[in-house]
């Protein structure tokens, strides 16, 4: 029997989630958005035909009654809504026993979702997607072979292939989510202590396939990993990868011009001035070092690039593909019984081998 899934948010990522699940053929998908036209468009293929087993509706993500109506009779709710809507959505899911998944990178939101999961009859699986999400799954996989874990570094970048402005950046996903990463404290483990470090600090240089990049602290990318590994690893951090020079300009905006205190205005400026592109590439780099069973200090690494491409007749950006595939892959594994049935499910609970072999997870392979 098809599982009934409502996807809240039919934007850049939500549209692909709806497309992937609709084309899979074994999910009954409801596309819900604040804009009825966006929801209607999300259940249409590129040739104009409707995705099988799909429907569309308009939902106000700030209205408890509207969310309750949208979740009625559903097995799962997948939130692709703005992160600040997720607590209310999770509360309604808890009340009605609907399994909950989201894409949030916001630390405070995840902590509230974890609270709601306690004693729940449904599963609560936040932070699906790329980072947090797949990056956490990959890091946990690398770390399993060490008897003592020393240092784990997680680095991710979603970058335009053809940058042409001084920021060397184009919008590829949620603008509010991007600014949130630049503004909030970043969880890390430093010298064995769980701590918060400032965003935009920790600047480093790295090379990927002979090309130089920079990386610096951003919020939320570790997901729950810092808390899970507290006391088990000496150093653990997450940084975003950008083209050289980006961080200094963002620091000028956030710190010197104080847009960290007026993030709404900065979001409007970005959306007015930085064009969206789907010609992007996602860089993923994870390295773990520690002591192996034979007593040697060793290092294991995972690195890959994922490019924009066509799926089911429609062109999608790399950040859309990696984020949507992460969410759909974790959903699929939960449906198959490969994850805990109820309660709080962390990304580090997702087995790498099962995920990468999954029909949605294969987009990372």
Residue pairs with C-beta under 8 A, 6 or more apart in sequence:
2 26
2 27
2 28
2 53
3 26
3 27
3 28
3 75
3 76
3 335
4 27
4 28
4 30
4 73
4 74
4 75
4 76
5 21
5 27
5 28
5 29
5 30
5 74
5 75
5 76
5 77
5 78
5 331
6 29
6 30
6 32
6 70
6 71
6 74
6 76
6 77
6 78
7 14
7 17
7 18
7 21
7 29
7 30
7 31
7 32
7 42
7 78
7 80
8 14
8 32
8 33
8 59
8 61
8 67
8 70
8 77
8 78
8 79
8 80
8 81
8 85
8 89
9 32
9 33
9 61
9 79
9 80
9 81
9 82
10 18
10 31
10 32
10 33
10 35
10 38
10 39
10 41
10 42
10 56
10 80
11 33
11 38
11 80
11 174
12 172
12 173
12 174
12 276
12 317
12 319
12 320
13 80
13 103
13 129
13 173
13 174
13 319
13 320
13 323
13 324
13 327
14 31
14 33
14 42
14 80
15 41
15 42
15 320
16 311
16 316
16 320
16 321
16 324
17 78
17 80
17 324
17 327
17 328
18 29
18 31
18 42
18 43
18 51
18 54
19 42
19 45
19 51
19 311
19 312
19 314
20 311
20 324
20 325
20 328
20 360
21 27
21 29
21 328
21 331
22 29
22 43
22 51
22 52
22 53
22 54
23 51
23 312
24 359
25 52
25 53
27 53
28 53
28 54
29 43
29 51
29 53
29 54
29 55
30 54
30 55
30 56
30 57
30 70
30 74
31 39
31 40
31 42
31 43
31 54
31 55
31 56
31 57
32 39
32 56
32 57
32 58
32 59
32 70
33 39
33 42
33 56
33 58
33 59
34 58
34 59
34 60
34 61
35 58
36 56
36 57
36 58
39 56
39 57
39 58
40 56
42 56
43 50
43 51
43 54
43 55
43 56
44 50
44 51
45 51
45 312
45 313
45 314
46 312
46 313
46 314
47 313
57 70
59 66
59 67
59 69
59 70
60 66
60 67
61 67
61 81
61 82
61 85
61 88
61 89
62 85
62 88
64 88
64 91
64 92
67 88
67 89
67 92
68 92
68 95
68 96
70 77
71 77
71 92
71 93
71 96
71 98
72 96
74 98
75 98
75 99
76 98
76 99
76 100
76 101
76 331
77 89
77 93
77 98
77 99
77 100
77 101
78 101
78 102
78 327
78 331
79 85
79 86
79 89
79 90
79 100
79 101
79 102
79 103
79 104
80 102
80 103
80 327
81 89
82 174
82 176
82 177
83 102
83 103
83 104
83 105
83 106
83 109
83 174
83 176
83 177
83 180
84 106
84 109
84 176
86 102
86 104
86 106
86 109
86 113
86 126
87 109
87 112
87 113
89 100
89 102
90 100
90 102
90 112
90 113
90 116
90 124
90 126
91 116
92 98
93 99
93 100
93 116
93 122
93 124
94 100
94 116
94 117
94 120
94 122
94 124
97 120
97 121
97 122
98 122
99 122
99 123
99 124
99 125
99 334
100 113
100 122
100 123
100 124
100 125
100 126
101 125
101 126
101 128
101 327
101 330
101 331
101 334
102 109
102 113
102 125
102 126
102 127
102 128
103 127
103 128
103 129
103 133
103 323
103 327
104 110
104 113
104 126
104 127
104 220
105 127
105 131
105 132
105 177
105 180
105 181
105 219
105 220
105 221
105 223
106 180
106 184
106 219
106 220
107 184
107 187
107 219
107 220
109 126
110 126
110 127
110 223
110 224
113 124
113 126
113 344
114 124
114 126
114 224
114 344
116 124
117 123
117 124
117 343
117 344
118 343
118 344
119 343
120 342
120 343
121 342
122 342
123 334
123 339
123 340
123 341
123 342
123 343
123 345
124 343
124 344
124 345
125 330
125 334
125 339
125 345
126 223
127 133
127 136
127 220
127 223
127 224
127 347
128 326
128 327
128 330
128 331
128 347
129 322
129 323
129 324
129 326
129 327
130 156
130 158
130 282
130 284
130 319
130 322
130 323
130 326
131 154
131 156
131 220
131 221
131 238
132 220
132 221
132 222
132 223
132 224
132 225
132 347
133 223
133 323
133 326
133 327
133 330
133 347
134 284
134 322
134 326
134 347
134 355
134 364
135 154
135 156
135 221
135 238
135 284
135 286
136 154
136 222
136 223
136 224
136 225
136 346
136 347
136 348
136 350
137 347
137 348
137 350
137 351
137 352
137 355
138 284
138 286
138 302
138 352
139 152
139 154
139 225
139 286
139 288
139 348
140 225
140 347
140 348
140 352
141 302
141 352
141 353
142 152
142 286
142 287
142 288
142 300
142 301
142 302
143 149
143 152
143 229
143 233
143 288
143 290
145 292
145 293
145 300
146 288
146 290
146 291
146 292
146 298
147 290
147 291
147 292
147 293
148 290
148 291
149 229
149 232
149 233
149 234
149 288
149 290
150 233
150 234
150 235
150 289
150 290
150 291
150 297
151 233
151 234
151 235
151 236
151 287
151 288
151 289
151 290
152 229
152 233
152 235
152 236
152 237
152 286
152 287
152 288
152 289
153 236
153 237
153 239
153 285
153 286
153 287
153 288
154 221
154 222
154 225
154 237
154 238
154 239
154 285
154 286
155 206
155 215
155 238
155 239
155 240
155 241
155 283
155 284
155 285
155 286
156 221
156 238
156 240
156 241
156 282
156 283
156 284
156 285
157 213
157 215
157 240
157 241
157 242
157 282
157 283
158 172
158 173
158 280
158 281
158 282
158 318
158 319
158 322
159 169
159 241
159 242
159 243
159 280
159 281
159 282
159 283
160 168
160 169
160 170
160 172
160 277
160 279
160 280
161 277
161 279
161 280
161 281
161 307
161 308
162 277
162 279
163 169
163 170
163 243
165 274
166 245
166 249
167 246
167 249
167 250
167 274
168 242
168 243
168 244
168 245
168 246
169 242
169 243
169 246
169 274
170 274
170 275
170 276
170 277
170 280
171 178
171 270
171 271
171 274
171 275
171 276
171 277
172 276
172 277
172 278
172 280
172 317
172 318
172 319
172 320
173 319
173 320
173 323
175 267
175 270
175 271
176 263
176 267
178 270
179 263
179 266
179 267
179 270
180 219
180 220
180 263
181 199
181 218
181 219
181 220
181 221
181 240
182 199
182 200
182 218
182 219
182 250
182 254
182 260
183 199
183 219
183 254
183 260
183 263
184 199
184 219
184 220
185 196
185 197
185 198
185 199
185 219
186 196
186 197
186 198
186 199
186 217
186 218
186 219
186 220
186 221
186 222
186 237
186 238
187 194
187 195
187 196
187 219
187 222
187 226
187 227
188 194
188 195
188 196
188 197
188 217
188 222
188 226
188 235
188 236
188 237
188 238
189 195
189 226
189 229
189 230
189 233
189 234
189 235
189 236
189 237
190 197
190 235
190 237
191 234
191 235
192 231
192 233
192 234
194 226
194 227
194 230
197 217
197 237
198 217
199 216
199 217
199 218
199 219
199 254
200 216
200 217
200 218
200 247
200 250
200 251
200 254
200 255
201 216
201 217
202 215
202 216
202 217
202 237
202 239
203 214
203 215
203 216
203 247
204 214
204 215
204 216
204 239
205 212
205 213
205 214
205 215
205 244
206 212
206 213
206 214
206 215
206 241
206 285
207 213
208 241
208 283
208 285
208 303
208 305
209 305
212 244
213 241
213 242
213 243
213 244
213 283
214 241
214 242
214 243
214 244
214 245
214 246
214 247
215 239
215 240
215 241
215 242
216 239
216 240
216 242
216 247
217 237
217 238
217 239
218 238
218 239
218 240
221 238
221 239
221 240
222 236
222 237
222 238
223 346
223 347
223 348
224 346
224 347
224 348
225 236
225 346
225 347
225 348
226 236
228 346
228 348
229 236
233 290
241 283
241 285
253 259
253 266
254 260
254 266
259 265
259 266
277 317
278 308
278 315
278 316
278 317
278 320
279 308
279 317
280 307
280 308
280 317
280 318
280 319
281 305
281 306
281 307
281 308
281 318
282 305
282 306
282 307
282 318
282 319
282 321
282 322
283 305
284 302
284 303
284 304
284 305
284 306
285 301
285 302
285 303
286 301
286 302
286 303
287 299
287 300
287 301
287 302
288 299
288 300
288 301
289 297
289 298
289 299
289 300
290 297
290 298
291 297
291 298
292 298
304 364
306 318
306 321
306 322
306 363
306 364
307 318
308 315
308 316
308 317
308 318
308 321
309 315
309 316
309 318
309 321
310 316
311 321
316 324
321 363
322 363
322 364
324 360
325 360
325 361
325 362
325 363
325 364
326 361
326 364
328 360
329 355
329 358
329 360
329 361
330 339
330 347
330 350
330 355
331 360
332 358
332 359
332 360
332 361
333 339
333 350
333 351
333 354
333 355
333 358
334 341
334 345
338 351
338 354
339 345
339 349
339 350
340 349
354 361
355 361
355 364
356 362
356 364
356 365
